[in-house]
């Protein structure tokens, strides 16, 4: 399971809206732009900054717990812990100082505090991420991220949740985007030993936020999004997002075929076929 984490798309809630560059105007006595690709890009980048920084840390869980980072450049962080190995809860502080390169494209500075309630391999285990004057390539991150192991469902599928609260992403120019999200993921094993290609992931959840320009948005996964390992793209499910509490878009990912195509329905009823996976 640990080696499959990189397959899960970090932007499953948002990436599809970057695929359409259309601006629509509805005339009801005046013209009104109801879809702005720049706003969508801002939402994507805000989520992306959180998800990428967390994913790099997540891939080093074992080494963090043992106090031996040495992975993907995270050895440039100074690490301290509140408890001895195997004793929980245990809070690890990763101090990146005034800045260090964790890979060829990312520079971290400041601190991330990671609190483990356990090894995260049992139901009920949680990991809490907190950010202390933390920056990614000059972008300031604030908020709390809580990941939970929810154990197995009645069919034996492993389930997890990820909640981000009071998130703020402030760029170097001072523009700030805020959001909250709650996502659930499920890992479906099809039973073939040592063959991950017939397995799949499922995603549900909701999200909301405010852009730097003051536009509000909220969304919900109406029908579970399904991502087969063999495809690498979401192939079915429905996602709905509403801007400024009035303009609602619905994305239908399809019927399960790995064709990378979905249909986006605009508030005026216009339907557009779009690429949902790059």
Backbone as CSV, one residue per row, in Angstrom:
resi,resn,N_x,N_y,N_z,CA_x,CA_y,CA_z,C_x,C_y,C_z
1,UNK,0.821,-1.205,0.000,0.000,0.000,0.000,0.856,1.256,0.000
2,UNK,1.952,1.240,0.735,2.781,2.438,0.842,3.327,2.871,-0.509
3,UNK,3.693,1.910,-1.355,4.262,2.255,-2.645,3.220,2.749,-3.635
4,UNK,1.941,2.578,-3.304,0.893,3.001,-4.226,0.426,4.419,-3.970
5,UNK,0.906,5.054,-2.900,0.412,6.374,-2.562,0.675,7.390,-3.664
6,UNK,1.762,7.214,-4.390,2.097,8.178,-5.429,1.137,8.107,-6.590
7,UNK,0.345,7.060,-6.693,-0.588,6.912,-7.803,-1.811,7.788,-7.610
8,UNK,-2.175,8.053,-6.356,-3.377,8.834,-6.085,-3.142,10.264,-6.516
9,UNK,-4.032,10.831,-7.367,-3.837,12.207,-7.815,-4.103,13.176,-6.681
10,UNK,-3.169,14.084,-6.419,-3.335,14.990,-5.299,-4.406,16.030,-5.563
11,UNK,-4.793,16.213,-6.819,-5.763,17.242,-7.142,-7.057,16.655,-7.684
12,UNK,-7.511,15.521,-7.136,-8.666,14.867,-7.739,-9.911,15.715,-7.692
13,UNK,-9.985,16.684,-6.782,-11.172,17.520,-6.690,-11.155,18.674,-7.676
14,UNK,-9.979,19.096,-8.105,-9.899,20.345,-8.830,-9.287,20.276,-10.224
15,UNK,-8.467,19.294,-10.494,-7.648,19.346,-11.692,-8.470,19.430,-12.965
16,UNK,-9.676,18.865,-12.961,-10.466,18.839,-14.182,-10.896,20.230,-14.631
17,UNK,-11.031,21.170,-13.735,-11.490,22.478,-14.143,-10.401,23.299,-14.822
18,UNK,-9.167,22.818,-14.805,-8.114,23.503,-15.532,-8.103,23.102,-16.995
19,UNK,-8.907,22.116,-17.339,-8.871,21.587,-18.701,-9.733,22.405,-19.659
20,UNK,-10.628,23.230,-19.145,-11.471,24.037,-20.006,-11.114,25.512,-19.825
21,UNK,-10.962,26.223,-20.901,-10.562,27.627,-20.845,-11.721,28.540,-21.254
22,UNK,-12.923,28.050,-21.202,-14.079,28.766,-21.703,-14.622,29.742,-20.674
23,UNK,-14.908,30.967,-21.115,-15.624,31.905,-20.280,-17.025,32.043,-20.852
24,UNK,-18.038,31.911,-19.997,-19.428,31.931,-20.444,-20.106,33.193,-19.955
25,UNK,-20.943,33.780,-20.784,-21.721,34.941,-20.380,-23.199,34.592,-20.482
26,UNK,-23.964,34.929,-19.450,-25.412,34.733,-19.467,-26.057,36.109,-19.461
27,UNK,-26.979,36.332,-20.369,-27.621,37.635,-20.459,-28.979,37.579,-19.753
28,UNK,-29.069,38.283,-18.626,-30.344,38.398,-17.929,-30.522,39.869,-17.576
29,UNK,-30.411,40.713,-18.615,-30.455,42.145,-18.418,-29.064,42.747,-18.406
30,UNK,-28.060,41.924,-18.156,-26.676,42.363,-18.194,-25.800,41.156,-18.436
31,UNK,-24.579,41.405,-18.777,-23.652,40.316,-19.021,-22.921,39.963,-17.733
32,UNK,-22.702,38.702,-17.540,-22.050,38.239,-16.316,-21.112,37.086,-16.644
33,UNK,-19.857,37.232,-16.271,-18.908,36.148,-16.451,-19.078,35.180,-15.294
34,UNK,-19.372,33.920,-15.584,-19.649,32.971,-14.509,-18.570,31.913,-14.370
35,UNK,-17.608,31.919,-15.267,-16.515,30.957,-15.133,-15.233,31.622,-15.570
36,UNK,-14.289,31.712,-14.675,-13.034,32.387,-14.962,-11.882,31.425,-14.743
37,UNK,-11.193,31.030,-15.794,-10.079,30.082,-15.641,-9.013,30.551,-14.669
38,UNK,-8.799,31.864,-14.529,-7.784,32.355,-13.602,-8.158,32.028,-12.159
39,UNK,-9.462,32.136,-11.839,-9.914,31.782,-10.495,-9.704,30.295,-10.256
40,UNK,-10.033,29.491,-11.248,-9.861,28.047,-11.126,-8.397,27.683,-10.923
41,UNK,-7.512,28.331,-11.655,-6.081,28.073,-11.512,-5.613,28.417,-10.098
42,UNK,-6.158,29.492,-9.535,-5.798,29.888,-8.179,-6.198,28.811,-7.175
43,UNK,-7.407,28.255,-7.329,-7.883,27.193,-6.442,-6.983,25.973,-6.564
44,UNK,-6.656,25.599,-7.792,-5.801,24.443,-8.032,-4.430,24.631,-7.376
45,UNK,-3.835,25.802,-7.576,-2.504,26.040,-7.035,-2.493,26.026,-5.512
46,UNK,-3.552,26.542,-4.890,-3.630,26.556,-3.430,-3.647,25.133,-2.883
47,UNK,-4.516,24.289,-3.436,-4.586,22.898,-3.003,-3.291,22.167,-3.326
48,UNK,-2.740,22.460,-4.493,-1.542,21.769,-4.944,-0.369,22.012,-4.002
49,UNK,-0.239,23.244,-3.524,0.876,23.575,-2.629,0.807,22.754,-1.359
50,UNK,-0.397,22.619,-0.785,-0.571,21.795,0.408,-0.287,20.331,0.107
51,UNK,-0.906,19.827,-0.933,-0.836,18.395,-1.216,0.577,17.940,-1.560
52,UNK,1.298,18.732,-2.331,2.651,18.336,-2.717,3.576,18.333,-1.505
53,UNK,3.497,19.383,-0.677,4.370,19.432,0.499,4.065,18.280,1.441
54,UNK,2.773,17.972,1.622,2.406,16.858,2.505,2.828,15.515,1.926
55,UNK,2.683,15.346,0.608,2.996,14.054,0.002,4.482,13.726,0.132
56,UNK,5.332,14.748,0.042,6.769,14.516,0.212,7.053,14.031,1.626
57,UNK,6.391,14.641,2.605,6.560,14.223,3.996,6.012,12.815,4.191
58,UNK,4.844,12.528,3.607,4.191,11.230,3.798,5.050,10.075,3.302
59,UNK,5.795,10.301,2.226,6.626,9.242,1.687,7.809,8.918,2.590
60,UNK,8.008,9.739,3.621,9.126,9.522,4.547,8.657,9.189,5.956
61,UNK,7.398,8.740,6.115,6.864,8.439,7.445,7.801,7.556,8.268
62,UNK,8.209,6.447,7.663,9.029,5.479,8.401,10.319,6.112,8.892
63,UNK,10.960,6.891,8.022,12.235,7.502,8.381,12.045,8.624,9.403
64,UNK,10.905,9.331,9.300,10.626,10.367,10.291,10.470,9.744,11.668
65,UNK,9.704,8.662,11.740,9.476,7.996,13.025,10.778,7.477,13.625
66,UNK,11.692,7.056,12.782,12.967,6.531,13.264,14.022,7.630,13.448
67,UNK,13.656,8.846,12.968,14.598,9.947,13.124,15.717,9.938,12.119
68,UNK,15.537,9.224,11.014,16.560,9.162,9.965,15.925,9.540,8.642
69,UNK,15.827,10.831,8.368,15.133,11.304,7.169,15.798,10.755,5.906
70,UNK,16.833,11.421,5.421,17.628,10.925,4.302,16.847,10.471,3.096
71,UNK,15.755,11.172,2.735,14.932,10.731,1.611,14.414,11.944,0.860
72,UNK,14.599,11.973,-0.448,14.123,13.049,-1.310,14.560,14.422,-0.815
73,UNK,15.726,14.510,-0.200,16.250,15.798,0.200,15.791,16.289,1.552
74,UNK,14.918,15.536,2.238,14.429,15.994,3.534,15.511,15.925,4.609
75,UNK,16.667,15.374,4.278,17.743,15.340,5.257,18.300,16.734,5.523
76,UNK,17.840,17.745,4.773,18.280,19.107,5.052,17.509,19.695,6.227
77,UNK,16.489,18.999,6.718,15.728,19.470,7.875,16.341,18.964,9.170
78,UNK,16.298,19.808,10.175,16.669,19.375,11.512,15.421,18.777,12.170
79,UNK,15.555,17.580,12.745,14.400,16.888,13.278,14.525,16.722,14.789
80,UNK,13.428,16.982,15.477,13.360,16.734,16.916,12.024,16.070,17.212
81,UNK,11.924,15.396,18.344,10.709,14.668,18.676,10.399,14.823,20.155
82,UNK,9.123,14.636,20.476,8.672,14.830,21.853,8.694,13.542,22.654
83,UNK,8.903,12.419,21.988,8.871,11.126,22.674,9.867,10.183,22.021
84,UNK,10.136,9.068,22.650,11.069,8.094,22.091,10.377,7.251,21.034
85,UNK,11.159,6.556,20.231,10.614,5.747,19.152,9.645,4.692,19.692
86,UNK,8.465,4.614,19.047,7.462,3.635,19.451,6.547,4.102,20.563
87,UNK,6.784,5.305,21.119,5.938,5.869,22.167,5.050,6.956,21.556
88,UNK,3.742,6.875,21.831,2.795,7.806,21.225,1.875,8.409,22.281
89,UNK,1.356,9.634,22.011,1.601,10.430,20.803,3.030,10.955,20.754
90,UNK,3.484,11.186,19.546,4.850,11.654,19.341,4.826,12.772,18.298
91,UNK,5.283,13.951,18.706,5.301,15.101,17.800,6.714,15.317,17.281
92,UNK,6.833,15.313,15.972,8.117,15.553,15.314,8.119,16.957,14.723
93,UNK,9.179,17.682,14.962,9.336,19.013,14.382,10.392,18.945,13.291
94,UNK,9.992,19.264,12.074,10.918,19.333,10.948,11.227,20.798,10.703
95,UNK,12.444,21.194,10.994,12.857,22.586,10.886,13.729,22.749,9.638
96,UNK,13.191,23.494,8.658,13.897,23.703,7.404,14.688,25.016,7.404
97,UNK,14.711,25.679,8.561,15.494,26.904,8.692,15.010,27.998,7.766
98,UNK,15.968,28.763,7.238,15.630,29.871,6.348,15.413,29.411,4.909
99,UNK,15.561,28.105,4.687,15.300,27.567,3.359,16.257,26.470,2.971
100,UNK,15.701,25.376,2.462,16.543,24.308,1.919,15.794,23.638,0.780
101,UNK,16.529,23.163,-0.206,15.951,22.527,-1.390,15.666,21.065,-1.088
102,UNK,14.370,20.679,-1.132,14.015,19.291,-0.875,14.030,18.466,-2.155
103,UNK,13.975,19.134,-3.296,14.204,18.482,-4.592,14.560,19.571,-5.597
104,UNK,14.542,19.229,-6.864,14.998,20.180,-7.889,14.077,21.383,-8.051
105,UNK,12.828,21.282,-7.586,11.880,22.360,-7.837,11.239,22.942,-6.584
106,UNK,11.505,22.371,-5.407,10.840,22.830,-4.187,11.842,23.261,-3.124
107,UNK,11.568,24.426,-2.547,12.356,24.932,-1.432,11.431,25.132,-0.241
108,UNK,11.743,24.471,0.874,10.971,24.610,2.104,11.722,25.511,3.076
109,UNK,10.969,26.313,3.844,11.548,27.060,4.964,10.530,27.084,6.092
110,UNK,11.018,27.334,7.315,10.131,27.288,8.466,10.002,25.887,9.021
111,UNK,8.907,25.641,9.735,8.746,24.367,10.424,7.416,23.698,10.105
112,UNK,7.447,22.356,10.084,6.248,21.533,10.059,6.253,20.661,11.307
113,UNK,5.152,20.693,12.046,4.997,19.840,13.212,4.069,18.686,12.847
114,UNK,4.538,17.465,13.044,3.774,16.273,12.673,3.568,15.415,13.917
115,UNK,2.315,15.236,14.308,2.003,14.457,15.499,1.389,13.123,15.104
116,UNK,2.063,12.040,15.461,1.587,10.685,15.187,0.900,10.140,16.441
117,UNK,-0.296,9.584,16.270,-0.948,8.898,17.391,-0.547,7.426,17.425
118,UNK,0.067,6.953,16.344,0.512,5.572,16.218,1.296,5.437,14.929
119,UNK,1.548,4.218,14.503,2.314,3.984,13.279,1.481,4.160,12.015
120,UNK,0.205,4.494,12.175,-0.734,4.723,11.071,-1.056,3.453,10.288
121,UNK,-0.866,2.304,10.909,-1.233,1.050,10.258,-2.394,0.359,10.955
122,UNK,-3.037,1.060,11.902,-4.195,0.505,12.589,-5.368,1.489,12.520
123,UNK,-6.566,0.950,12.564,-7.754,1.791,12.568,-7.724,2.737,13.761
124,UNK,-8.024,4.001,13.506,-8.015,5.006,14.559,-6.727,5.804,14.640
125,UNK,-5.659,5.307,14.025,-4.405,6.061,14.014,-4.582,7.362,13.224
126,UNK,-3.929,8.417,13.668,-4.036,9.698,12.980,-2.679,10.378,12.897
127,UNK,-2.572,11.289,11.947,-1.384,12.115,11.783,-1.856,13.552,11.603
128,UNK,-1.327,14.458,12.416,-1.724,15.862,12.361,-0.545,16.696,11.868
129,UNK,-0.778,17.480,10.812,0.228,18.395,10.269,-0.117,19.818,10.718
130,UNK,0.843,20.506,11.286,0.687,21.914,11.626,1.879,22.683,11.070
131,UNK,1.647,23.945,10.701,2.662,24.714,9.984,3.044,25.949,10.790
132,UNK,4.336,26.094,11.028,4.854,27.202,11.823,5.764,28.054,10.955
133,UNK,5.231,29.185,10.511,5.997,30.087,9.639,6.597,29.312,8.468
134,UNK,5.763,28.454,7.853,6.238,27.528,6.828,5.974,28.085,5.428
135,UNK,6.983,27.953,4.560,6.892,28.465,3.190,7.339,27.395,2.194
136,UNK,6.683,27.382,1.049,7.078,26.546,-0.077,7.341,27.468,-1.258
137,UNK,8.583,27.553,-1.681,8.974,28.451,-2.777,8.469,29.877,-2.555
138,UNK,8.530,30.335,-1.304,8.118,31.696,-0.986,6.648,31.868,-0.700
139,UNK,5.851,30.825,-0.873,4.413,30.873,-0.590,4.156,30.406,0.840
140,UNK,3.443,31.206,1.600,3.197,30.947,3.017,1.992,30.029,3.195
141,UNK,2.172,28.943,3.943,1.099,27.995,4.219,0.699,28.064,5.685
142,UNK,-0.619,28.125,5.928,-1.169,28.085,7.277,-2.342,27.107,7.297
143,UNK,-2.638,26.587,8.494,-3.761,25.670,8.624,-3.368,24.379,9.313
144,UNK,-4.332,23.485,9.415,-4.121,22.187,10.052,-4.637,21.094,9.125
145,UNK,-3.844,20.043,8.955,-4.237,18.889,8.141,-4.230,17.646,9.030
146,UNK,-5.347,16.931,9.047,-5.468,15.726,9.863,-5.793,14.539,8.965
147,UNK,-4.933,13.542,9.002,-5.171,12.301,8.266,-5.524,11.203,9.260
148,UNK,-6.537,10.393,8.913,-6.961,9.319,9.805,-7.055,7.998,9.058
149,UNK,-6.629,6.943,9.719,-6.837,5.588,9.233,-8.182,5.131,9.781
150,UNK,-9.153,4.938,8.903,-10.502,4.568,9.322,-10.722,3.062,9.330
151,UNK,-9.667,2.311,9.098,-9.791,0.857,9.113,-10.419,0.329,7.832
152,UNK,-11.040,-0.816,7.920,-11.659,-1.457,6.762,-13.171,-1.352,6.835
153,UNK,-13.784,-1.212,5.653,-15.241,-1.202,5.618,-15.761,-2.634,5.699
154,UNK,-17.072,-2.809,5.542,-17.670,-4.141,5.700,-17.207,-5.121,4.635
155,UNK,-16.658,-4.600,3.535,-16.158,-5.462,2.466,-14.645,-5.644,2.524
156,UNK,-14.022,-5.125,3.579,-12.593,-5.315,3.749,-11.718,-4.314,3.026
157,UNK,-12.310,-3.216,2.528,-11.534,-2.198,1.821,-10.991,-1.169,2.806
158,UNK,-9.709,-0.851,2.698,-9.081,0.113,3.594,-9.556,1.525,3.277
159,UNK,-9.881,2.294,4.326,-10.421,3.632,4.134,-9.626,4.648,4.956
160,UNK,-9.540,5.869,4.426,-8.781,6.936,5.067,-9.527,8.255,4.888
161,UNK,-9.273,9.197,5.771,-9.820,10.539,5.618,-8.695,11.558,5.708
162,UNK,-8.923,12.705,5.087,-7.962,13.808,5.130,-8.745,15.099,5.241
163,UNK,-8.588,15.794,6.355,-9.317,17.039,6.590,-8.332,18.200,6.723
164,UNK,-8.560,19.256,5.948,-7.760,20.468,6.024,-8.670,21.592,6.500
165,UNK,-8.297,22.241,7.593,-9.134,23.301,8.152,-8.353,24.606,8.252
166,UNK,-9.095,25.685,8.026,-8.535,27.044,8.140,-7.245,27.209,7.341
167,UNK,-7.235,26.638,6.160,-6.049,26.731,5.313,-5.957,28.114,4.669
168,UNK,-4.762,28.667,4.666,-4.488,29.923,3.976,-3.201,29.768,3.181
169,UNK,-3.250,30.191,1.942,-2.081,30.151,1.072,-1.819,31.576,0.590
170,UNK,-0.703,32.149,1.038,-0.393,33.542,0.710,0.839,33.603,-0.177
171,UNK,0.654,34.153,-1.364,1.763,34.276,-2.302,2.654,35.456,-1.927
172,UNK,3.795,35.528,-2.574,4.765,36.579,-2.265,4.210,37.968,-2.532
173,UNK,3.235,38.089,-3.443,2.642,39.395,-3.737,1.529,39.773,-2.756
174,UNK,1.288,38.909,-1.753,0.289,39.207,-0.729,-1.084,38.632,-0.981
175,UNK,-1.327,38.077,-2.166,-2.639,37.501,-2.467,-2.856,36.235,-1.642
176,UNK,-4.032,36.142,-1.027,-4.329,35.023,-0.128,-5.564,34.272,-0.581
177,UNK,-5.450,32.956,-0.634,-6.570,32.060,-0.904,-6.791,31.199,0.335
178,UNK,-8.050,31.054,0.746,-8.353,30.232,1.921,-9.313,29.115,1.529
179,UNK,-9.234,27.993,2.246,-10.131,26.883,1.948,-10.184,25.895,3.098
180,UNK,-11.214,25.061,3.057,-11.382,23.907,3.945,-11.776,22.721,3.069
181,UNK,-11.359,21.537,3.450,-11.752,20.366,2.671,-11.787,19.128,3.559
182,UNK,-12.645,18.208,3.192,-12.732,16.912,3.855,-12.850,15.859,2.765
183,UNK,-11.850,14.992,2.666,-11.806,13.995,1.604,-11.700,12.598,2.216
184,UNK,-12.382,11.665,1.593,-12.308,10.261,1.996,-11.766,9.449,0.817
185,UNK,-10.850,8.554,1.115,-10.321,7.677,0.072,-10.491,6.223,0.504
186,UNK,-10.696,5.386,-0.482,-10.904,3.962,-0.229,-10.067,3.162,-1.213
187,UNK,-9.437,2.120,-0.706,-8.580,1.285,-1.539,-9.273,-0.049,-1.769
188,UNK,-9.663,-0.301,-3.019,-10.377,-1.520,-3.387,-9.395,-2.567,-3.910
189,UNK,-9.249,-3.641,-3.175,-8.431,-4.763,-3.627,-9.323,-5.769,-4.354
190,UNK,-8.899,-6.173,-5.548,-9.694,-7.137,-6.316,-9.254,-8.572,-6.086
191,UNK,-8.308,-8.759,-5.192,-8.010,-10.106,-4.739,-6.889,-10.836,-5.435
192,UNK,-6.348,-10.275,-6.521,-5.261,-10.958,-7.209,-3.951,-10.707,-6.464
193,UNK,-3.343,-11.727,-5.890,-2.117,-11.533,-5.106,-0.998,-10.899,-5.927
194,UNK,-0.363,-9.895,-5.356,0.807,-9.228,-5.938,0.521,-8.572,-7.290
195,UNK,-0.773,-8.384,-7.605,-1.125,-7.705,-8.852,-1.950,-6.469,-8.503
196,UNK,-1.306,-5.305,-8.480,-1.993,-4.077,-8.115,-2.781,-3.486,-9.280
197,UNK,-2.522,-3.933,-10.499,-3.134,-3.310,-11.665,-4.636,-3.498,-11.752
198,UNK,-5.188,-4.497,-11.047,-6.639,-4.653,-11.083,-7.305,-4.028,-9.852
199,UNK,-6.529,-3.294,-9.065,-7.086,-2.589,-7.912,-7.534,-1.187,-8.325
200,UNK,-8.231,-0.512,-7.422,-8.694,0.836,-7.730,-8.882,1.640,-6.444
201,UNK,-8.959,2.960,-6.597,-9.211,3.873,-5.496,-10.555,4.559,-5.701
202,UNK,-11.214,4.866,-4.587,-12.458,5.617,-4.636,-12.336,6.859,-3.766
203,UNK,-12.961,7.976,-4.207,-12.863,9.237,-3.477,-14.236,9.865,-3.294
204,UNK,-14.482,10.371,-2.098,-15.670,11.165,-1.820,-15.224,12.363,-0.982
205,UNK,-16.128,13.331,-0.784,-15.784,14.451,0.067,-16.405,15.755,-0.379
206,UNK,-15.985,16.837,0.285,-16.491,18.166,-0.029,-15.415,19.198,0.283
207,UNK,-15.613,20.420,-0.201,-14.611,21.469,-0.047,-15.279,22.818,-0.214
208,UNK,-14.639,23.867,0.319,-15.132,25.230,0.157,-13.984,26.194,0.380
209,UNK,-14.134,27.413,-0.102,-13.075,28.372,0.083,-13.397,29.737,-0.471
210,UNK,-12.415,30.649,-0.364,-12.539,32.015,-0.856,-11.258,32.348,-1.614
211,UNK,-11.400,32.885,-2.816,-10.243,33.241,-3.621,-9.702,34.603,-3.194
212,UNK,-8.548,34.976,-3.738,-7.926,36.251,-3.399,-8.801,37.434,-3.794
213,UNK,-9.623,37.251,-4.813,-10.505,38.331,-5.276,-11.836,38.360,-4.532
214,UNK,-12.028,37.412,-3.588,-13.258,37.402,-2.799,-14.337,36.487,-3.321
215,UNK,-14.077,35.771,-4.415,-15.052,34.816,-4.935,-15.108,33.598,-4.021
216,UNK,-16.309,33.151,-3.716,-16.468,31.956,-2.895,-16.762,30.752,-3.776
217,UNK,-16.417,29.588,-3.283,-16.732,28.357,-4.001,-16.942,27.234,-3.003
218,UNK,-17.754,26.288,-3.383,-17.917,25.073,-2.585,-18.264,23.940,-3.526
219,UNK,-17.930,22.740,-3.120,-18.166,21.603,-3.995,-18.377,20.336,-3.217
220,UNK,-18.897,19.358,-3.920,-19.159,18.060,-3.313,-19.048,16.982,-4.382
221,UNK,-18.537,15.842,-3.992,-18.531,14.687,-4.889,-19.880,14.001,-4.741
222,UNK,-20.707,14.087,-5.757,-22.062,13.558,-5.686,-22.089,12.044,-5.847
223,UNK,-21.231,11.537,-6.714,-21.084,10.092,-6.918,-19.603,9.766,-6.823
224,UNK,-19.244,8.763,-6.060,-17.854,8.409,-5.792,-17.001,8.414,-7.061
225,UNK,-15.843,9.077,-6.973,-14.897,9.096,-8.085,-14.043,7.835,-8.017
226,UNK,-13.927,7.148,-9.145,-13.197,5.882,-9.203,-11.951,6.033,-10.071
227,UNK,-10.816,5.634,-9.487,-9.541,5.699,-10.196,-8.901,4.316,-10.190
228,UNK,-8.952,3.597,-11.321,-8.273,2.293,-11.402,-6.760,2.473,-11.482
229,UNK,-6.025,1.611,-10.831,-4.568,1.676,-10.883,-4.083,1.502,-12.317
230,UNK,-4.728,0.626,-13.058,-4.304,0.327,-14.426,-4.474,1.511,-15.359
231,UNK,-5.361,2.442,-15.009,-5.632,3.587,-15.879,-4.848,4.812,-15.453
232,UNK,-4.807,5.075,-14.146,-4.112,6.258,-13.661,-4.927,7.526,-13.764
233,UNK,-6.191,7.411,-14.192,-7.093,8.554,-14.298,-8.458,8.174,-13.732
234,UNK,-9.199,9.165,-13.262,-10.551,8.912,-12.781,-11.435,8.569,-13.974
235,UNK,-12.235,7.502,-13.849,-13.008,6.998,-14.988,-14.515,7.084,-14.785
236,UNK,-14.973,7.361,-13.555,-16.405,7.476,-13.311,-16.644,8.282,-12.045
237,UNK,-17.891,8.717,-11.867,-18.256,9.533,-10.719,-18.662,10.935,-11.147
238,UNK,-19.273,11.676,-10.218,-19.724,13.031,-10.518,-19.297,14.003,-9.428
239,UNK,-18.852,15.172,-9.876,-18.396,16.235,-8.996,-19.167,17.507,-9.312
240,UNK,-19.605,18.213,-8.262,-20.354,19.454,-8.451,-19.642,20.583,-7.717
241,UNK,-19.497,21.730,-8.370,-18.860,22.890,-7.746,-19.690,24.135,-8.041
242,UNK,-19.850,24.979,-7.024,-20.658,26.184,-7.135,-19.804,27.401,-6.803
243,UNK,-19.867,28.409,-7.686,-19.152,29.657,-7.465,-20.123,30.723,-6.976
244,UNK,-19.731,31.451,-5.935,-20.509,32.570,-5.408,-21.968,32.207,-5.124
245,UNK,-22.178,30.960,-4.720,-23.500,30.462,-4.286,-24.571,30.547,-5.363
246,UNK,-24.167,30.687,-6.631,-25.195,30.817,-7.653,-24.906,30.067,-8.947
247,UNK,-23.660,29.917,-9.322,-23.327,29.286,-10.602,-22.753,27.901,-10.351
248,UNK,-23.521,26.869,-10.704,-23.145,25.491,-10.397,-22.744,24.739,-11.650
249,UNK,-21.603,24.076,-11.563,-21.079,23.247,-12.643,-21.087,21.796,-12.175
250,UNK,-21.331,20.876,-13.116,-21.279,19.453,-12.778,-20.378,18.739,-13.778
251,UNK,-19.465,17.971,-13.235,-18.576,17.173,-14.083,-18.913,15.702,-13.937
252,UNK,-19.172,15.064,-15.056,-19.412,13.621,-15.100,-18.185,12.967,-15.723
253,UNK,-17.523,12.099,-14.949,-16.275,11.496,-15.405,-16.483,10.345,-16.388
254,UNK,-17.714,9.908,-16.564,-17.935,8.857,-17.548,-18.472,7.576,-16.954
255,UNK,-18.437,6.516,-17.761,-19.071,5.242,-17.396,-18.072,4.168,-16.977
256,UNK,-16.811,4.549,-16.771,-15.823,3.569,-16.335,-14.741,3.269,-17.344
257,UNK,-14.886,3.765,-18.565,-13.860,3.544,-19.589,-12.663,4.461,-19.334
258,UNK,-11.475,3.953,-19.612,-10.248,4.745,-19.429,-9.988,5.560,-20.687
259,UNK,-10.897,6.503,-20.971,-10.777,7.312,-22.186,-10.347,8.747,-21.900
260,UNK,-10.180,9.085,-20.610,-9.714,10.405,-20.189,-10.657,11.520,-20.619
261,UNK,-11.912,11.184,-20.842,-12.886,12.166,-21.314,-14.061,12.229,-20.340
262,UNK,-14.519,13.452,-20.060,-15.701,13.652,-19.237,-16.565,14.735,-19.840
263,UNK,-17.732,14.967,-19.255,-18.620,16.020,-19.732,-18.842,17.029,-18.613
264,UNK,-18.691,18.305,-18.945,-18.885,19.392,-18.002,-20.174,20.124,-18.361
265,UNK,-21.102,20.185,-17.414,-22.373,20.869,-17.616,-22.318,22.229,-16.947
266,UNK,-22.549,23.304,-17.719,-22.502,24.667,-17.221,-23.859,25.080,-16.652
267,UNK,-23.904,26.181,-15.896,-25.169,26.604,-15.286,-26.294,26.868,-16.275
268,UNK,-25.951,27.257,-17.506,-26.997,27.527,-18.485,-27.435,26.273,-19.232
269,UNK,-26.892,25.100,-18.822,-27.266,23.841,-19.460,-26.342,23.410,-20.573
270,UNK,-25.397,24.275,-20.969,-24.427,23.916,-21.999,-23.561,22.750,-21.516
271,UNK,-23.377,21.777,-22.392,-22.565,20.605,-22.055,-21.328,20.592,-22.949
272,UNK,-20.179,20.427,-22.336,-18.926,20.417,-23.071,-18.129,19.150,-22.729
273,UNK,-17.597,18.487,-23.727,-16.729,17.349,-23.509,-15.325,17.856,-23.273
274,UNK,-14.703,17.410,-22.169,-13.379,17.904,-21.813,-12.446,16.760,-21.464
275,UNK,-11.166,17.062,-21.519,-10.124,16.124,-21.103,-10.018,16.201,-19.588
276,UNK,-10.189,15.067,-18.894,-10.171,15.067,-17.431,-8.895,14.452,-16.876
277,UNK,-7.934,14.201,-17.733,-6.685,13.605,-17.260,-5.593,13.951,-18.249
278,UNK,-4.478,14.471,-17.710,-3.353,14.825,-18.589,-2.234,13.820,-18.424
